[in-house]
Amino acid sequence: MDKLNNILFTHSYFLRFDPKQWSLGLPYAPLGTLYAAAMMRGNGYSVSLCDTMFTTGPEAVLPSIHQQQPGFFVLYDDGFNYLTKMCLTNMREAAFAMCKMAKENGCTVIVSSSDSTDRYAQYLNEGADFVIIGEAEQTLLELVNALKNSGDHQNINGLAYLKDGSPHKTLGRPVLKDLDSLPLPAWDLVDIKPYRDSWMKNAGYFSVNMSTTRGCPFKCNWCAKPIYGNRYNSRSPQHVVAELLLLKQLFNMDHVWFCDDIFGLKPDWAVEFARLVEKENLHFRYKIQSRADLLLEEETVHALAVSGCENAWIGAESGSQKILDAMDKGITVEQISIATKLMKEQGIKPSFFIQFGYPGEMKEDIDLTINMINSLLPYEIGISISYPLPGTKFYEKVKADLVKKTNWTDSDEMALMFSNTFAPAYYKQLHKYVHQNYHAHLAKYNLKKFINDPLRSNLKLLKKAASVVYHIPAMFIAMKKLKQLEKIA
């Protein structure tokens, strides 16, 4: 086989290197990688995948390199997954190691990821021949075609490479507008069994990931968008349903995570999607990410519910309007409340992303956020500490403080990396306290339901109610430790 027609794809997310996610055991396949592989295969290239998700380390790529003898080694991370967007140092070091191994084995090394877009010079110095900047499928195709034929790549947009020993960037590439023109992801390259087994063991059902959009038009000043930027482009509902039918046929999944930054933003998209799901007699459950201000219309929320949406995550972030405004979030605390109640009325479980430690946040702002959680009682909460990423106004505001550390090692590190109202240890304990506080209030709510109507209660509700015995004492212990740290600050 012609080596220059042979491409080995991989990615740098190793589940074992992220202890929290390894413990949860709910992994998703590298969707962005599968899109790129499908694009190259559709243009005549022989493609293979070394999926590092369950492997023990970067050396796992060596057998694939030796077996496939690729001309091109493409380390292409999943730009749809927030875990890869976080640019964790464990994964970065693994990426560097894989680049060097591939280079030593005679491959041309091409990298595409959120981290390499921000740190292209570092990746080029660690073995990458080319780093693709931004949305990558078209750039990858043009680059490989050029290297295979003429070797002239200097006029290809969206590239970084070494020129005369120094990093050089070409002009940026506009994002793709017609997402329906892309081939469906190359799902056949993935060994789906370990994914299914892990989901069934840890959740009791099997979930796969899908993307219906790219980009986000909103301007939250802490949110990095190195791949798809501020432009928002959407697949048609018809195209999405066609992929759902394929996935049902291939995997018979129970559940889908629509991993878009914003699901169903276009007017009437959710309504048409619901109509097509019903028409095709599709039965599945799904979760989405959205915004409070997009979930205020009953027709939209109802359409989500009838098409199978069971869980909607919204970036609530804070119960303080002052902090929401400082973030340029563009929503109000009142909208969070209205959207939450409307979702509950329609049978959708509202879940909150919460962020502590944004500059200017004081104790009273933290209390407002805790009170919001306790009063609205979302289905789940995901708590993070403000995390500065290059390319954001927030990063520019705090970058002078980022001397010793600029990224977390893994997704559960929760380290505050800049000076703030309280010391870093306070925010780590705050994370623990808010979780215990939330679960204590949830347990009290379920206990009240059980007492008010014991005959209609089931074992699951009883267990939730009984957990009050654990969570209330745990909450007070966590609160005591937090108050001690508050005094130190």
C-alpha positions in Angstrom: 0.0 0.0 0.0 1.2 3.5 -0.8 2.1 5.0 2.6 1.0 8.4 1.6 -2.5 7.1 1.0 -2.6 5.5 4.5 -3.7 7.6 7.5 -3.7 6.5 11.2 -6.0 8.5 13.4 -5.8 8.7 17.1 -6.6 11.2 20.0 -5.1 12.1 23.3 -7.9 11.5 25.8 -6.9 8.6 28.0 -9.8 7.8 30.4 -7.4 6.2 33.0 -5.5 9.5 33.2 -8.6 11.3 34.5 -9.4 9.6 37.8 -12.8 11.1 38.2 -14.0 10.1 34.7 -12.4 6.7 35.1 -14.4 6.2 38.3 -17.6 7.3 36.7 -17.1 5.0 33.7 -19.3 6.8 31.3 -17.1 7.4 28.2 -18.0 8.8 24.8 -16.2 7.9 21.6 -14.0 10.6 20.0 -16.7 12.1 17.7 -14.5 14.8 16.1 -11.9 12.1 15.2 -14.6 10.0 13.5 -15.8 13.0 11.5 -12.2 13.6 10.2 -11.7 9.9 9.4 -14.9 9.8 7.5 -13.9 12.9 5.5 -10.6 11.4 4.5 -12.0 8.0 3.7 -14.7 9.7 1.5 -11.9 11.3 -0.5 -10.1 8.0 -1.3 -7.7 7.6 1.6 -7.2 4.4 3.6 -8.0 5.2 7.3 -7.6 3.4 10.6 -8.2 4.4 14.2 -6.2 3.7 17.3 -8.7 4.6 20.0 -6.7 5.5 23.2 -9.8 5.8 25.4 -9.3 2.6 27.4 -5.6 2.1 26.9 -2.9 2.5 29.6 -0.7 5.0 28.0 0.7 6.7 24.8 2.8 3.7 23.9 -0.5 2.0 22.9 -0.2 3.6 19.5 3.0 1.8 18.6 1.3 -1.6 17.6 -1.0 0.3 15.3 1.8 2.3 13.7 3.8 -0.9 13.1 0.8 -2.8 11.8 -0.7 0.0 9.6 2.6 1.6 8.4 0.9 4.9 7.9 2.4 7.8 6.0 0.3 10.2 8.1 -0.2 10.1 11.8 -3.2 12.4 12.7 -3.7 13.2 16.4 -7.2 14.6 16.2 -9.0 15.4 19.4 -12.7 15.6 19.9 -13.6 19.3 19.7 -17.1 18.6 20.9 -16.2 17.2 24.3 -15.7 19.6 27.2 -13.1 17.3 28.7 -10.8 17.8 25.7 -11.6 21.6 25.6 -10.1 21.8 29.2 -6.6 21.1 27.8 -5.6 18.8 30.8 -1.8 18.5 31.2 -2.0 14.7 31.6 -3.4 14.5 28.0 -1.0 17.1 26.6 2.0 15.1 27.8 0.5 11.9 26.3 0.0 13.8 23.0 3.6 14.9 23.0 4.8 11.3 23.6 2.6 10.0 20.7 3.9 12.7 18.3 7.5 11.7 19.1 6.8 8.0 18.6 5.1 8.5 15.3 7.9 10.8 14.1 10.5 8.3 15.1 8.6 5.7 12.9 8.7 7.8 9.8 5.2 9.4 9.9 4.2 12.9 9.0 2.6 14.1 12.2 -0.5 16.3 12.1 -2.3 17.5 15.2 -5.7 19.1 15.6 -7.1 20.0 19.1 -8.2 22.8 21.3 -4.9 22.7 23.2 -2.7 22.6 20.1 -4.6 25.5 18.6 -3.7 27.5 21.7 -0.1 26.1 22.0 0.9 25.3 18.4 4.5 26.4 19.0 4.9 23.9 21.8 3.4 21.1 19.8 5.6 21.8 16.8 8.6 21.6 19.1 7.4 18.3 20.5 7.3 16.4 17.2 4.3 17.7 15.3 5.0 18.6 11.7 1.7 20.5 11.3 -0.9 21.9 13.7 -4.3 22.6 12.3 -5.8 25.8 13.6 -9.6 25.9 14.1 -12.1 23.7 12.3 -10.0 21.0 10.7 -11.6 18.6 8.3 -11.2 20.7 5.1 -7.7 21.9 6.2 -6.7 18.3 6.8 -7.9 17.2 3.4 -6.1 20.0 1.6 -2.9 19.4 3.5 -2.7 15.7 3.0 -3.5 16.2 -0.7 -0.8 18.7 -1.0 1.8 16.6 0.8 0.9 13.6 -1.3 1.1 15.4 -4.6 3.1 18.7 -4.9 4.3 19.1 -1.3 3.3 22.8 -1.5 1.3 23.6 1.7 2.2 27.2 2.2 -1.0 28.6 0.8 -3.3 26.4 2.8 -5.4 28.3 5.3 -5.7 27.2 9.0 -2.1 25.8 9.4 0.8 26.2 11.7 4.3 24.7 11.0 8.0 25.5 11.4 9.4 27.8 8.8 13.2 28.4 9.0 13.1 27.0 12.5 10.3 29.3 13.8 6.6 28.7 14.2 4.6 30.1 11.3 0.8 30.5 10.9 -1.1 30.8 7.7 -4.3 32.8 7.3 -7.3 31.5 9.3 -10.0 29.3 7.7 -13.6 30.4 7.8 -15.8 27.8 9.5 -18.0 25.5 7.4 -21.6 26.7 7.0 -23.2 23.7 5.4 -22.8 21.0 8.0 -25.1 18.6 6.1 -22.3 18.4 3.5 -20.1 16.5 5.9 -20.1 12.7 5.8 -21.6 11.0 8.9 -18.9 10.0 11.4 -17.0 6.8 10.7 -18.6 4.8 13.5 -17.5 1.5 12.0 -13.9 2.3 13.1 -14.8 2.2 16.8 -14.9 -0.9 18.9 -18.1 0.0 20.6 -18.2 -3.0 23.0 -16.0 -1.5 25.8 -18.1 1.7 25.7 -21.3 -0.3 25.9 -20.0 -2.5 28.7 -18.8 0.5 30.7 -22.2 2.3 30.4 -24.2 -0.8 31.2 -22.1 -1.5 34.3 -22.1 2.0 35.6 -25.4 3.5 34.4 -27.6 0.5 33.4 -28.1 1.9 29.9 -26.0 2.7 26.8 -25.4 6.3 25.6 -23.7 7.6 22.4 -22.7 11.1 21.5 -23.9 13.2 18.5 -23.4 16.7 17.4 -26.1 18.8 15.6 -24.4 22.2 15.6 -21.0 23.8 15.7 -20.0 27.0 17.5 -21.9 29.3 19.8 -22.9 32.9 19.1 -23.0 34.0 22.7 -20.2 36.0 24.3 -19.6 34.6 27.8 -16.2 36.1 28.5 -14.7 33.0 30.2 -15.7 30.6 27.4 -12.9 29.6 24.9 -13.9 28.7 21.4 -10.6 27.8 19.7 -12.1 25.4 17.1 -15.5 26.6 16.0 -15.5 30.2 17.2 -18.5 32.5 17.7 -20.3 31.5 14.5 -23.2 29.1 15.0 -24.1 26.6 12.2 -26.6 23.9 12.4 -27.4 20.6 10.7 -30.9 20.2 9.4 -33.3 18.2 11.6 -33.6 15.8 8.6 -29.9 15.1 8.6 -29.8 14.6 12.3 -32.7 12.1 12.3 -30.9 10.2 9.4 -27.9 9.7 11.7 -30.2 8.7 14.6 -31.7 6.0 12.5 -28.2 4.8 11.5 -27.1 4.7 15.2 -30.2 2.8 16.2 -29.5 0.3 13.5 -25.8 -0.1 14.4 -25.9 0.1 18.2 -29.5 0.1 19.3 -28.5 2.8 21.9 -30.9 3.8 24.7 -29.7 7.3 25.1 -28.0 10.2 23.2 -25.8 13.0 24.5 -26.2 15.9 22.0 -22.9 17.5 22.8 -23.6 20.8 21.1 -22.7 24.0 23.1 -26.3 25.1 22.3 -28.9 22.6 21.1 -31.8 23.7 18.9 -31.1 27.4 18.8 -32.6 28.1 15.4 -36.3 29.1 15.4 -38.6 26.1 15.2 -35.7 23.6 14.9 -36.8 21.7 18.0 -40.4 21.6 16.9 -39.4 20.1 13.4 -37.0 17.7 15.1 -39.8 16.4 17.4 -42.1 16.0 14.3 -39.5 13.9 12.5 -38.7 11.8 15.5 -42.4 10.9 15.9 -42.7 10.3 12.1 -39.8 7.8 12.1 -41.1 6.2 15.3 -37.8 6.7 17.0 -37.6 5.9 20.7 -34.7 7.1 22.7 -33.9 9.5 25.6 -31.4 12.3 25.3 -29.7 15.1 27.2 -28.7 18.5 25.9 -26.8 21.7 26.8 -28.8 25.0 26.4 -29.3 28.4 28.0 -32.0 29.6 30.4 -33.1 32.4 28.0 -33.7 29.8 25.2 -36.0 27.7 27.4 -38.7 30.2 28.2 -41.2 29.3 25.5 -43.6 26.5 26.3 -43.8 25.3 22.7 -40.0 24.8 22.5 -39.7 23.0 25.9 -42.7 20.8 25.0 -41.1 19.8 21.7 -37.9 18.8 23.5 -39.9 16.8 26.0 -42.0 14.8 23.4 -38.9 14.1 21.3 -37.2 12.4 24.2 -35.2 15.1 26.1 -35.0 14.0 29.7 -32.2 16.2 30.9 -31.2 19.8 29.9 -28.0 21.3 31.3 -28.0 25.0 31.4 -25.1 27.3 32.4 -26.7 28.8 35.4 -23.2 29.6 36.7 -24.2 31.9 39.6 -27.2 33.1 41.6 -25.8 36.6 41.7 -26.8 38.9 38.9 -23.7 40.9 39.6 -21.5 37.9 38.7 -23.7 36.9 35.7 -23.3 40.4 34.3 -19.5 40.4 35.0 -19.3 37.2 33.0 -21.2 38.8 30.1 -23.5 35.8 30.5 -26.5 37.6 29.0 -29.1 35.9 31.2 -30.9 36.8 34.5 -31.4 34.9 37.7 -35.2 35.2 37.0 -34.8 33.5 33.7 -33.0 30.6 35.3 -35.9 30.2 37.7 -38.6 30.4 35.0 -36.8 28.0 32.7 -36.2 25.5 35.5 -39.9 25.5 36.5 -41.1 25.2 32.9 -38.8 22.2 32.3 -40.0 20.5 35.4 -43.6 21.1 34.3 -42.9 19.4 31.0 -41.1 16.4 32.6 -37.5 17.5 31.7 -34.9 17.3 34.4 -33.1 20.7 34.6 -29.4 20.5 35.6 -27.1 23.4 36.4 -23.5 24.1 35.6 -22.2 26.2 38.5 -19.0 28.2 38.6 -17.3 29.6 41.7 -14.3 31.9 41.9 -15.0 34.3 39.2 -13.1 37.6 39.9 -15.1 39.9 42.1 -17.2 37.2 43.6 -17.7 37.8 47.3 -19.2 35.7 50.1 -22.7 37.2 49.5 -22.5 36.2 45.9 -21.6 32.6 46.9 -24.5 32.6 49.3 -26.9 33.7 46.5 -25.7 30.9 44.3 -26.2 28.3 47.1 -29.7 29.7 47.9 -30.6 29.5 44.2 -29.6 25.8 44.1 -31.5 25.0 47.2 -34.7 26.7 46.2 -34.8 25.5 42.6 -33.4 22.0 43.3 -32.1 21.0 39.9 -31.8 17.3 38.9 -28.0 17.5 38.9 -25.3 20.1 39.5 -21.8 20.3 38.0 -19.6 22.6 40.0 -16.4 24.1 38.6 -13.9 26.6 39.7 -13.3 29.5 37.2 -10.8 28.2 34.7 -9.0 30.6 32.5 -8.3 29.5 28.9 -6.4 31.4 26.2 -8.4 33.6 23.9 -10.9 34.8 26.5 -11.3 38.2 28.2 -11.2 36.3 31.5 -7.8 34.9 30.7 -6.4 38.3 29.8 -7.7 39.6 33.1 -5.9 37.0 35.2 -3.0 35.8 33.1 -0.4 37.8 35.1 -1.3 35.5 38.0 -0.8 32.3 36.0 2.8 31.8 36.8 3.1 28.3 38.3 0.1 26.7 36.7 -2.1 27.3 33.6 -4.0 24.1 33.3 -5.4 21.3 35.5 -3.8 17.9 35.5 -7.2 16.2 35.4 -10.8 17.2 35.4 -11.3 16.8 39.2 -8.3 19.0 40.3 -10.5 22.1 41.0 -7.4 24.3 41.6 -7.8 28.0 41.6 -4.9 29.3 39.6 -5.1 33.0 40.2 -5.5 35.4 43.2 -9.1 35.8 44.4 -11.3 36.7 47.4 -10.4 33.4 49.2 -7.5 31.0 49.1 -7.4 28.1 46.7 -8.2 25.6 49.6 -11.4 27.5 50.3 -12.8 26.8 46.8 -11.9 23.1 46.9 -13.8 22.8 50.2 -16.6 25.0 48.8 -17.0 22.5 46.0 -17.5 19.7 48.6 -19.8 21.7 50.8 -22.2 22.8 48.1 -22.5 19.2 46.9 -23.4 18.0 50.4 -25.7 21.0 50.9 -27.5 20.3 47.7 -27.9 16.6 48.4 -29.1 17.3 52.0 -31.8 19.6 50.6 -32.7 17.1 47.9 -33.0 14.4 50.6 -35.3 16.6 52.8 -37.5 17.3 49.7 -37.9 13.6 49.1 -38.5 12.9 52.7 -41.3 15.4 52.7 -42.8 13.8 49.6 -42.7 10.4 51.3 -44.3 11.7 54.5 -47.1 13.5 52.5 -48.0 10.4 50.4 -46.4 7.2 51.7 -48.8 4.9 49.8 -47.6 6.3 46.4 -44.0 6.1 47.3 -41.6 3.5 45.9 -38.3 2.0 47.1 -36.2 4.5 45.1 -38.0 7.5 46.7 -37.6 5.8 50.1 -33.8 5.5 49.6 -33.5 9.1 48.6 -35.5 10.2 51.6 -33.4 8.0 53.9 -30.2 9.6 52.6 -31.0 12.6 54.8 -29.4 10.6 57.7 -26.1 10.8 55.9 -26.2 14.1 54.0 -27.3 16.4 56.8 -24.4 15.5 59.1 -22.0 15.5 56.2 -23.2 19.0 55.2 -22.5 20.4 58.7 -19.1 18.8 58.8 -18.3 20.3 55.4 -19.7 23.7 56.4 -17.5 23.7 59.6 -14.4 23.1 57.5 -15.4 25.8 55.1 -15.9 28.4 57.8 -12.4 27.6 59.2 -10.9 28.3 55.7 -13.0 31.4 55.4 -11.3 32.9 58.5 -7.9 32.1 57.1 -8.6 34.1 53.9 
